[in-house]
């Protein structure tokens, strides 16, 4: 799929004082190119044109795509005509007699940083084309970045993945963009530019910071984690939009739901971080410590006790990237003014239709149809694209079900079998059921075993299990022992949320890939 060991840096060896000095001048005075365009780059261009006389952005729409195609007719009517003209100039090639739009080739020739704003449908082909053009044009020091907010899938290998994990030198740019807010001349925004080499990261951030005084871009090295968080965030914001809409009269539920969505995004990305092959390089072989980029400490790791020893299972160092965490948090909030993110709006549509029809969508195709009838374009809903590959992601990055329970629930609501959807509907729409699901779904299997044993304390197996759990010599055996209680003290009807939990665990554990 990709050529291995692709170089992606502002610099090339051998280094000399003269070459480094010259290259720094070129980069810091260079331009940023956005290829394929879309709502976020076009909105950044609008902000740049609104704030600056010297324009630092070049745009290149994909063939067949309109420069302002991501905006609604209503949005276009509200735009300043002079600013729209400036944006047209950013996208028009100066080297063409017919005023044609720039191409990807033009961006690589005239920019020092090229950001591919393609969605998951085009991004792999665009990455390969970019590296091919760099080589052909002898412009291999142009840095390539992406901002794709969904998982990718290799149909041949039947494998889903985070793109930056496959191409670990690919830069990742991500900023929080609320619908239409970048056209507000008074609002300010934060973003992260991540590259696994600290010097490239800080130079890319400096270059992006020049776009507009309203944009504050921070540097980071965690491109893989950043891209994972954006993909998981886009899924989670669908559930956040659902919760805000369906449960707006249940104020006690929303803080729990939104906190879990944020925490699980961070925990999942921390598992993904442990899987990256260049992890030691991030911390030990940088030109300077990452604390110089704004990280508070060099490394944050989480450990669990397994077989009597502490085992490092999650790397949370990336969570120090404030703009990245703010992106996740902001995408799950209902704004005081303006419109929420498009994935959040998809969640609002889900809530309204589930309230109207008293059921979950029969399939993802029906959900997409609901969204499109509400004027949400299919290509903009990256959360749905990522949700499609969710079981593959759980498997690839070894993410435990109790650290992904909220997205698991949404997956079953939209993608799950019809046979379970009545139960899923009850859990998602009844405040007490959803609260219980939130509470119980985050408990690991060991915790459930202990709880079940205490509920059946009259049985010898239960007493033995509790006794063994308190004896150091038997702790090694606990994880492999599964409890079955044939003679419970009293017959108790299994709650709906418990049936859903059991079904999800069985379904995702035995998912047919």
Secondary structure, DSSP 4 states (H G I P E B T S, - for coil): ---TT----S--SSP-HHHHHHHHHHHHT--EEEEE--HHHHHHHHHHHHH-SS--EEEEEPTT--TTTTS-HHHHHHS-HHHHHHHHHHHB-TT-TT-PBP-HHHHHHH-SEEEE---TTTHHHHHHHHHHHHHHTT-TTSEEEE---S-EEETTTTEEE-HHHHSTT-EEEEE---BTGGG-TT--EEEEEE-SSHHHHHHHHHHHHTS-TTEEEEEES-HHHHHHHHHHHHHHHHHHHHHHHHTTT-HHHHHHHHHHHHHHHHHHHHHHHHH-TTHHHHHHSSSS-GGGGT-SSS--EEEEEETTEEEEEEE-GGGG-HHHHHHHHHHTS--SSSB--HHHHHHHHHHHHHHHHTS--SSHHHHHHHHHHTT--GGG-HHHHHHHTHHHHHHHTT--GGGSHHHHHHHHHHHS-HHHHHHHHHHHH-HHHHHHHHHHHTS-HHHHHHHHHHHTTTSHHHHHHHHHHTSGGGHHHHTT-----SS-SS--PPPHHHHHHHHHHHHHHT---
